[in-house]
Amino acid sequence: MKEWEDFKGSTWKDKIDVNKFIVDNYKEYIDDDKFLKGISKKTEKVWNKCKKLLARESISGVLDVETFTMSGIDNFEPGYIDKSNEVIFGLQTDEPLKRIVNPYGGFRMVDKALEAYGYHMDKDLEVKFKEYRKTHNDAVFDAYTDEIKLARHNHLITGLPDSYGRGRIIGDYRRLALYGADFLIEKKKEDLNKLKNITDISVIQLREDVSEQIKALKLIKKMAQRYGFDVSHPATCAKEAIQWTYFAYLAAAKQNNGAATSIGRNTTFFDIYIERDIEKGILTEEEAQELIDQYVIKLRLIRHLRTPEYNELFAGDPTWVTESIGGMLNNEKSLVTKTSYRILNSLNNIGESAEPNLTILWSKKLPENFKKYATKISIKTHALQFENDDLMRPIYGNDYAISCCVSALSLGHQTQFFGARINLPKVLLYALNGGRDEITGDVVIENIEPLEGEYLNIQDVIKQFDKVLTKTIKIYVDALNIIHYMHDKYAYESSQMAFIDTKPEYLMAFGLAGLSIIVDSISALQYGHVRVKRDDKGLTSTFDIEQDFPRYGNNINEVDSLASNIVKRVYRELKKYPLYKNAIPTLSILTITSNVVYGKHTGATPDGRKKGVPFAPGANPTQGADKSGALASLSSVAKIPYANCCMDGISNTFSIIPNALGNDEDTRINNLTNILDGYFGSGAHHLNVNVIDKEMLIDAMNNKDKYPNLTIRVSGYAVKFNNLTREQQEEVISRTFHEKV
Amino acid sequence: MKKFSEGYIHSIETMGLVDGPNIRIVVFMQGCSLRCSFCHNPDTWEKNKNKKVTSKDIVDVIRKYRPYIELGGGVTFSGGEPLVQSQFLLEMLKLCKKAGIHTCIDTSGTGYDLNIIDDILKYTDLVILDIKAIDDTNYKKITGQNMNMFNTFIEKLKSHNNKLWLRQVIIPTINDNEEYILKLKEYIKQFNNVEKVELLPYHTMGYEKYKKLKIKYKLEGIEDMDKDICNKFQDILNAD
């Protein structure tokens, strides 16, 4: 085939195997960044238009909403930013930043969002939809048990994807570029033909799903046709390879509104096409950079319509278009290419930004030059996150990508059922309060005896905690099984599943919030002489700490092991249950920015935390509790087990003032590189890095206009500081900033 | 079982990035015989105060951070004046070297036990030497002590040939002039093995500690050293 001219290898030609194509054809790059080029005239023009639109959007929150049609792969006219200067094409709707109404997850969210921003759905469409179409949200609530509703209402289990798109699926979008839609359709048809033995419901369901996937691929062809491209055949050059891959992703963003819809791991794949074109003499370095910059611009414009409550949970309008960069092929050779540099260079060319969520897959063995470049860009932009490739590669293979913040998925072979998280500190408070919620007084967990007395026996607490935890997990598993069954039924992501194997492995991603609070609370009850006070309803209201106690975040094994024991205990319990589609359970310690809202809904805790105070984000130690220096703090987090336990990710956010990192840029780069090598070398999973002055953030909080583009890493993603609520900004500032003593 | 000697430390900073090359575990030790007017750690002056620990305790803590410090980093003993607890320091240095850890002492070159100092320098990979002043009068004025012990120390240093970083705090009205910088430049020519000379601008961040400890602050009224001017001096110093 002429599209595959000069490409090596053959096995990937007959069956879908993008990874094999990459391994056979990519060129590792180990030199430095000197080859990189600046912004092109065209990109500058396109980006300037975007900047104006983004400024307008930031005033109103939403620039525009398409109210005459609903989500779908090919439901919108083609849209352009500045047609003559664009080199990568395609928008979600006919205008940049105009948002799509997606009612399949639930109409309530749509109503609330439209009302909040002053839009009205086309009446005819709305009435018909509501009359004739059941949504995921309706269906879930038909099936929910009373226990689930109560646990949900009391914020014991929160953030469940039961009223909006679940997201977290990553299609292997590269497949469209490498094989073209026709080949993929042919392969899906073959799969369908093999599903002839109707032994049970699952086969019927899969036959329907594959048929939907085939329809989706046909619609993607039509959608691309509107922009003048024929994606039925494989991409013939770098520009097409990027364009095709983006179209495949764009279809997902037109059809679905999943909370996190990540784009995978594309730079090394693109690099093969770029290198081929450069060798042929049909592409220059400037043009290669232009393609990547414009690809990045497109990803920055992805939007979904959200409610204000949603924004309170996940601040700053995030879409988690996570692009994973770097990593190793095996113990010797990295997957770093020139395009790994080019995409980071986009932050130089078009400025720092929260999206796409650029994620460096770090290994001690990455080329030193690349490590230095990545840390340099991190120090400059606070827009990168780092994840441990040496930890993930043995589990997910070399061709995996990060979904959302920290969730690894083998590309094209695995998919995920997103499951939000349990509020762990509430589990403890329910244990103390006889299964009653400490704020509402509702009995959420039945048959729990309240613990009495001013001082509690730690053994009694642990016994009771374990009981509540067991019952909570049962409710949690039931909720997720219902949610994902219904999501498949009423809001199936056919455009994404079309780029995944017909019989993938499913992961069900459970999560925990408030880990540091629970660890410190148990430590307090054990070592701290905690005096419990109760209100007139007999519910715990305050905890007086009468003696100092060791806290998580100081590299003290006795305390840190409490954290490990809890996550292991939860994971053991999760493994007892059969899961929808035989999914394998995974677990994350991740809150994103919802740590603020979790705290708001949680009463005082035995570690001395007052009612309503934010939790620490992710697996971070409690704000200010890590007093033994940065490495002690990092070391505590690094002890939480990843393999066979928290395989959905362990998020840690690390803030350090520039002067503590070193006196000049070279020293800072060197030190940050060493910190990452040390942290990941000790088995840790993830690190957000902010090299930033606390004073600057305080100034930015009070003088919004002075820092229009200030981007910082929160928990698992980057966010424009101005887009955080005041409460969230204060929480970020209250976090431990490591300084020199 | 071997009995390990005991000593006093103020605290351990687990991520020191400016006191020696790469990532350092910095052990702040108690005790100092000098009373430098610009000292920002007066809480480390007394020898037998704060945490009592054994040498093994400390080295066990340091070893926990091996993944970070094995990348060209190591341990830095600072203070206070680490040489004040000479025997204790020596034992920690030996244990570190046995564990393959790079060692550094951040010192003023005073307060040591003359019988032990040679051994200490033998087990030290890098010395960060704080030069208080280069003549007797000013040395006495700044530290409250005469220069004899310091002078003996630099002779020892020269004979052991340790790698050396030199530091000098620049204080407004006391040594913030080009003439002094040029003299300093001459002075440091006596050392071999100097890898780095750092001028540190004086700052008043220690002031609160003095108030808390109810100690009179001798540099009352002198402001922070201007960082740009200090950088200019650094350029003069670095110029060939």
Interface residues (C-beta under 8 A of the other chain):
Chain A: N555 S628 G629 A630 L631 A632 S635 A660 L661 G662 N663 T667 N670 N671 N674 I675 D677 G678 Y679 G681 S682 H738 K740 V741
Chain B: S11 I12 E13 T14 M15 G16 L17 V18 N22 I23 I25 V26 F28 K64 Y65 P67 Y68 I69 L71 G72 G73
